[in-house]
Amino acid sequence: MLFDGRAEAVEDELAGAASLKGQIAKQRARLLVPPAATDVAKLAKVYRNGPLGNVTVQTKGSTTRFDFGEWSSAVASRKNDDGSTSYYTIDPGVSGFEFVVGEVRGERVLVTRDMRHEYVFEETK
């Protein structure tokens, strides 16, 4: 919506901002920062996706980071309604990337998605 100088436009923008803040707060309420050590212990140390490269899981103290080579971020965890666990990047500028922990052919994987694609990072040994 474009701001057109009308009083209704200001009200619409304020209502939209309040709604977005509420959605973000609801999502953040389910995040666990730092992630539970028992869940982090189940992660592989390195995951690989051929075209995209590696995700290295680093733990220092209670902080867990996903390192992508060119950038890295601390992560928070969330227990999903289906019983799976997701990790979310939380550093400013790169927050909000979700990685769902899963298993394919007996190997641990991290799965992330965009609007059209699913990217699977497989455990490396």
Secondary structure as UniProt FT lines:
FT   HELIX           7..29
FT   HELIX           37..40
FT   TURN            41..42
FT   STRAND          46..49
FT   TURN            50..52
FT   STRAND          53..60
FT   TURN            61..62
FT   STRAND          63..67
FT   STRAND          72..79
FT   TURN            81..82
FT   STRAND          85..89
FT   TURN            92..93
FT   TURN            95..96
FT   STRAND          98..104
FT   TURN            105..106
FT   STRAND          107..113
FT   STRAND          118..123
//
